[in-house]
Amino acid sequence: MPAHDTERNEGADQPLGSRALLGATVAYALLVVVGLAAIGTFPAATESGEQLVAWFRENGGAVRWMVWAWTVAIPPLAVMIACLRRLLPAPHRDVFLVGAISYLAAIEIGTWSWAGLALQADRLNPATARTVLDVAIFLGPVLTGSTTTMIAPVTLLALRGQARLPRWLGFFGAVAFLEQAAETITIFGTTGFTQPGGAMNMQLGATLTVMWLVAFGVWAGLRGHIMEPAARWAT
């Protein structure tokens, strides 16, 4: 049997090198940046209802651009998830998939509240604005459950030198995982850096998570190897 046939039967050795994955990763990164740049500084959990109404009246257009960018980012993120899970063995791939899908869904749902508040900002009631945003800003604290679930299996494999994942991805993932785990304290925060939806969530945590995901996507698109069951490659 030729060497390449033996390799196919053994599985777990098919190069990915996907232009589609690279393109999706770049598109996702750009759209996330566009969304963050459009919104600028998020309103704080400590602001009054009146201050929120004034903020949404002034930034309603920016909020819609953010929602648009993050909505359009869903298809490329879905492509990334589908491609990246193929690099992982079971059950790691399944844990990654659960975390990644819940990450995608949570962001999609979270943007609804922002878009709704910006829709008719000139008629917005201060008490309503504060209540709805209080729900929306907990996207950040609760999202840490999804991000840690997504990052953990990849990091564990990379640190162990398994699935042909580079160790630098494991070290990067360890930093991102520990930060996200620590970020769960924002559930109890009320003011300052650790307030829900504050700098720890929307700046530090979001930046680390997106950078890790983009780094994983770029590496995988260039040098990743598919981890498929042997039966899939048997001839």
C-alpha positions in Angstrom: 0.0 0.0 0.0 1.4 3.4 -0.9 2.6 5.6 2.0 -0.1 8.2 1.4 -2.9 5.6 1.5 -1.6 4.3 4.9 -1.6 7.9 6.1 -5.1 8.4 5.0 -6.3 5.2 6.7 -4.7 6.3 9.9 -6.5 9.6 9.8 -5.7 12.7 11.8 -3.0 13.8 9.2 -4.9 15.7 6.5 -3.6 19.3 6.0 -6.2 22.0 6.4 -4.5 25.1 5.0 -7.9 26.6 4.1 -8.2 29.9 2.3 -11.8 29.9 3.4 -10.8 29.7 7.0 -8.2 32.4 6.6 -10.8 34.6 4.8 -13.4 34.0 7.5 -10.9 34.7 10.3 -9.9 38.0 8.7 -13.5 39.0 8.0 -14.5 38.1 11.6 -11.6 40.1 13.1 -12.3 43.2 11.0 -16.0 43.1 11.7 -15.4 42.8 15.5 -13.1 45.8 15.3 -15.6 47.8 13.3 -18.3 47.1 15.9 -16.0 48.1 18.8 -14.8 51.2 17.0 -18.3 52.3 16.2 -19.5 52.2 19.7 -16.4 53.6 21.4 -17.0 53.7 25.1 -19.9 51.7 26.5 -22.2 53.3 29.1 -21.4 52.3 32.7 -23.5 50.2 35.0 -23.5 53.1 37.5 -25.1 55.7 35.1 -28.6 56.9 35.8 -31.6 56.2 33.5 -31.5 59.8 32.4 -27.8 59.6 31.5 -28.5 56.4 29.5 -31.3 58.1 27.6 -29.0 60.9 26.7 -26.2 58.5 25.7 -28.5 56.4 23.4 -29.9 59.6 21.8 -26.4 60.7 21.0 -25.0 57.3 20.0 -28.0 55.5 18.5 -26.4 55.4 15.0 -23.2 54.0 16.4 -25.1 51.3 18.3 -26.8 50.2 15.1 -23.4 50.0 13.3 -22.1 47.9 16.1 -25.1 45.6 15.9 -24.8 45.4 12.1 -21.1 44.6 12.2 -21.5 41.9 14.8 -24.5 40.4 12.9 -22.6 40.2 9.7 -19.7 38.6 11.6 -21.9 35.6 12.5 -21.4 33.7 9.1 -17.6 34.0 9.1 -17.5 33.0 12.8 -19.7 29.9 12.0 -17.2 29.0 9.2 -14.3 29.3 11.7 -16.0 27.1 14.3 -16.8 24.4 11.7 -13.3 24.4 10.4 -11.5 24.6 13.8 -13.4 21.8 15.4 -12.0 19.5 12.7 -8.5 20.0 14.1 -9.5 18.5 17.5 -10.0 14.9 18.6 -13.1 13.7 20.4 -14.3 14.7 23.0 -12.3 17.9 22.8 -13.9 18.9 19.6 -17.4 18.5 21.1 -16.5 20.6 24.1 -15.1 23.3 21.9 -18.2 23.2 19.7 -20.5 23.6 22.6 -18.6 26.6 23.9 -18.2 28.2 20.5 -21.8 27.9 19.5 -23.0 29.3 22.9 -20.4 32.1 22.5 -21.9 32.9 19.1 -25.5 32.7 20.2 -25.0 34.8 23.4 -23.4 37.6 21.4 -26.3 37.5 18.9 -28.9 37.6 21.6 -27.1 40.3 23.6 -27.1 42.7 20.6 -30.9 42.6 20.4 -31.2 44.7 23.6 -28.7 47.3 22.4 -30.5 47.6 19.0 -33.9 47.8 20.7 -32.8 50.6 23.0 -31.3 52.6 20.1 -34.4 52.1 17.9 -36.5 54.9 19.4 -34.1 56.6 21.7 -36.1 59.9 21.6 -39.0 58.1 23.3 -37.0 56.1 25.7 -38.1 56.0 29.3 -35.2 56.4 31.8 -36.4 53.6 34.1 -36.9 51.3 31.1 -33.5 52.1 29.7 -31.8 51.3 32.9 -33.6 48.0 33.4 -33.1 46.7 29.9 -29.4 47.7 29.9 -28.9 46.0 33.2 -30.0 42.8 31.5 -27.9 43.4 28.4 -24.6 44.2 30.2 -24.6 40.8 31.9 -23.7 39.4 28.5 -20.1 40.0 29.5 -20.0 38.3 32.8 -22.1 35.3 31.7 -20.2 35.0 28.4 -17.1 33.8 30.3 -18.8 30.4 30.7 -18.9 30.1 27.0 -15.4 31.4 26.4 -13.7 29.2 29.0 -15.5 26.2 27.6 -14.3 27.1 24.1 -10.7 27.8 25.0 -10.1 25.0 27.6 -10.0 21.9 25.3 -7.7 23.6 22.7 -5.4 24.9 25.4 -5.1 21.5 27.1 -4.2 19.8 23.9 -1.7 22.4 22.9 0.1 22.4 26.2 0.3 18.6 26.1 1.7 18.8 22.5 -1.2 16.9 21.1 -3.3 17.2 17.9 -0.3 19.0 16.3 -1.3 22.2 18.0 1.6 24.6 18.7 2.6 25.2 22.3 2.4 29.0 21.9 -1.3 28.6 21.3 -1.5 26.7 24.5 0.3 29.4 26.4 -1.8 32.1 24.8 -4.9 30.1 25.6 -3.8 29.6 29.2 -3.6 33.4 29.7 -7.0 33.9 28.0 -8.6 31.1 30.0 -7.3 32.4 33.4 -8.4 36.0 32.6 -11.8 34.8 31.6 -12.1 32.6 34.7 -11.1 35.6 36.9 -13.6 37.7 35.0 -16.5 35.8 36.4 -16.1 38.1 39.5 -17.8 40.8 37.4 -21.1 39.0 38.2 -20.7 40.5 41.6 -19.2 43.8 40.5 -21.1 47.1 40.8 -18.6 49.9 40.0 -15.3 50.5 38.4 -13.1 48.0 36.5 -15.1 44.9 37.6 -18.6 46.3 37.0 -20.8 44.2 34.7 -20.2 45.3 31.1 -17.2 47.4 32.2 -13.6 47.5 31.1 -12.8 44.0 32.4 -15.5 42.5 30.2 -15.6 44.7 27.1 -12.0 45.7 26.8 -9.6 43.3 28.5 -11.6 40.1 28.3 -13.1 40.8 24.8 -9.7 41.7 23.4 -8.0 38.6 24.7 -10.7 36.2 23.6 -10.9 37.7 20.1 -7.2 37.7 19.7 -6.9 34.1 20.8 -9.7 33.0 18.4 -8.2 34.9 15.5 -4.7 33.5 16.3 -6.1 30.0 16.3 -7.9 30.7 13.0 -4.9 32.1 11.2 -2.6 29.3 12.4 -5.1 26.7 11.5 -5.7 28.2 8.1 -2.0 28.1 7.3 -0.7 25.0 9.1 -3.5 23.0 10.8 -4.2 19.3 10.3 -7.6 17.8 10.3 -8.3 15.2 13.1 -10.9 12.9 11.4 -11.8 9.4 12.4 -9.9 6.8 10.3 -13.1 5.5 8.7 -13.7 8.8 7.1 -10.4 8.5 5.2 -10.4 4.8 4.4 -10.5 3.8 0.7 
